[in-house]
């Protein structure tokens, strides 16, 4: 039986249930979070693979947010500011060690709440999250000021880089642990305290990460979590006067709103937003490799990935060959629950989200495109959606222009470089692009002309903590990862000694 949006309310109040295979420590932590939430307003978090209630988390109200931010501010001005750069380095490494020791446990929280296959979460998300702490552990001892040569020889003018203070981090549900690490690691390296609000759908791994931070030696209060909805808990956090900077990952809709509010309050903000990413295949590419990667990246984590290569633009000469490979790959995908090791693709995060994804596909079905695979899954329970291929929609259709955030791969053809660039750049987004060709001159020319924050050439979706990450146009402002992410959590103070 397929669970509909209207069934969800009922399921939310049934007995809590965890999938077979959950670790005892995961069960215990879920029970603890449930009991903490029992005291006040709370939100139901469902397992998208079953549609059943997984846990309730607290809905943190404005008064509690205020207390948390004040506590974070005290921890920042008190103990944390006294940590030397070497001590900050040590605790960040210790936290990375603890995350490695708890890798399977952390992976299970994200798998259970977001529906992603647990083996992939451990191999990809947890590993990337650990890498953030390892990389940024190297930064505290390398944050340098400068000496400014002014006119009077008997004056010493120097600059130093100060942390902002308390920063607010707001994260989405598709990479809960990884996004928490991407925000927290550079903020701590720069000496800030962080109050983080994870998505209301996926709070568990962030709550556990904050506990591990304390175990690693980060003073209590320096990393705090407020769980709850965006418009209530999130808004109370970002608008708090003691919050000196905001780092946000999520939709462009919310990003735009937060940017306006931060502008009015004169708070620095960085935004990592959505994408509709062209994956471009030329006839001189390794077609087998390019087409396989095109399918992998479109359907990885059910396409609920900001950098999913959701729009393949293939040269007309190799279109049929590319389609054959994509279809073969798609037919081999095993859709199933997140803790089942046989699953290669999980459900969508919620019934509402699945309905939204389906509405794009149904709209495309009524237009010029043909749907060669996919649609709502016939699998019992959960919010499953089969990997879907939409062939030849027009450039103007919503299925081509919008970020669908589901397992929906658009395939279109192009004829020459100018046609390709005009259509790829017509998007309001500018997050990533893939480029498959063996012509090095074309690599440089196309990479140069694409209006995106990252171009992958003859590869796709590679990531590293030290490689800057972020988008152009409506895909974001500022960069996560690499040196830029430390810089955005610092401000320059000039000291003039006469
Ligand atoms: P969302 O914008 O709905 O929510 C993101 C976060 O913002 C959540 O924690 C939410 O509770 C909070 N929020 C909502 N309204 C708020 C408000 N008024 N004040 C403060 N906080 C508020 O996004 P989502 O559905 O959780 O995530 C999916 C989106 O995230 C997609 O668009 C995806 O592309 C994007 N994303 C981008 C990146 C990137 O690196 N560029 C990475 C992951 C996800």
Boltz pocket constraint, residues with backbone or C-beta under 6 A from the ligand:
constraints:
  - pocket:
      binder: B
      contacts: [[A, 170], [A, 171], [A, 172], [A, 173], [A, 174], [A, 175], [A, 197], [A, 198], [A, 199], [A, 200], [A, 228], [A, 229], [A, 230], [A, 231], [A, 233], [A, 234], [A, 235], [A, 238], [A, 249], [A, 250], [A, 251], [A, 252], [A, 253], [A, 254], [A, 255], [A, 257], [A, 258], [A, 272], [A, 273], [A, 274], [A, 275], [A, 305], [A, 306], [A, 307], [A, 403], [A, 405], [A, 431], [A, 470], [A, 471], [A, 475], [A, 476]]
      max_distance: 6.0
